Amino acid sequence: MQRPLLKKAIVLGGSITGLLTATVLATFFEEVLLLEKDHLPETTAPRKSVPQDQHAHTILQKTLLFIEAQYPGICSEITATGGNIIDTSSDVCWLFQDGWRQRHHSGLQALLTTRPNLDQHLYRRMRAKYPHVQCRQCCKTTGYLYHPASHQITGVHILNETGQPETLSADLVVDAMGRFSRSPEWLQQAGLGSPETAEVKMQLAYSSRIYQQPDHTPPNWKSMALYPSFPHTWKSGIIADIGNRQWLVSLCGYFGDCAPAADDGFLNFARDLRSPDIYQLLKDSQPLTLVKIHKVSKNIRHYYEKFRQLPDGFIVLGDAHCAFNPIFGQGICIATANVMALHQQLQRLYAQKQPSLRGFSAPFQKAIAAQADLPWFLTNTIDLSYKQAEGKRPLGHTLLYRFLRKAIAAGSCSTRLNQIFLKVLHLEASRKDLFNPLIAVTMLRHELLSMFTPAAHKALIRPVNHPQEVVTS
């Protein structure tokens, strides 16, 4: 491991984003301090600061490859204590838009596990590998220490473990506090103003619980997702095999339509989904936990890359920068891409032999803004197709929405198009890949074939490979 040339970094937030950030910074800084307002994940107990931790998570390939590179063997450790590594096409039955997606061997993997299980393994490995990463829990950050002469954030103000005010200095402060970050407010308090912000309000609610799988032949899939057909329906359900013959089930609804915590209400919500598959699986299965409910009111993005008064010594990443609709499962993957960009920027800085963080923040924020552009565009194009959603609809939104809807629908009968869609989901493709001639041709073919399919049957078209077979060519 290379010798650190930078002094001290502070990471705000002990989420997955915070843990991955501390992992990267540990290589470049002599001291890294991780501050968490709640308890850190020493066990798999739920944490108040991670209210979504009881709900279904799909950890996409970019994150898997990154954590395995940092901590060899960690993926096997996670699955041994509850989880599955899956192919995100052949192991997933996915009803989306006009029908079931074709299942084929995509080569794009994901991890199904509980969030507490993942957090605990990451935290334990980080503490073991990087003893110079100090972790302080039950510390509440209250603002930034700003030095006007150098236009630099030089530390943070906190209430420490005993509730006493304390000031901590650092060369770099990283906001990994998630979608409820107060950085815009604290920058305003420091006299710097605040970044431009965009919001799309859709009032999403998750209701989740774990079930024991019945004692019959297990299905030949590891996850089933019943998604809405936007903009006509807004209920969805996800069932994930998290190992130990257990299913983690999350039922979701937009605009305040929430699956109730009561047993009958939860099952009735599952029965009202576009397809009865999840309900049929659950009605004879034994619930192992109570129903946990989590609500997400909006997608929110802070344009720090456009913030003219962005100080040095300060960066923002993960959900604190851009928080998406979690129904598409990209949040952790995008945070990982942000952390990888941080590593690349610091590596270039380290090559200078006498590195300085002067002028570091603005280029970094521009780099991760580019990573967020396509996911932000896709998520909001879908969410804003609902008339109930609140947010600024860009010029041409209706045309973009129609294109996207038809492209997704065509992907249900085209392996090549479905592969492109999956690569976009995994952040392995660009906007150019999404808008290419192949998609237009496939969409036209799908439209022609659809003319001969009665409308009442389109939503539940099952390809020959569902659920018994997987396309091999």
Summary of the structure (lengths in Angstrom):
residues: 473
radius of gyration: 22.7
end to end distance: 44.0
largest distance: 70.8
contacts: 1573
relative contact order: 0.15
helix: 36%
strand: 27%
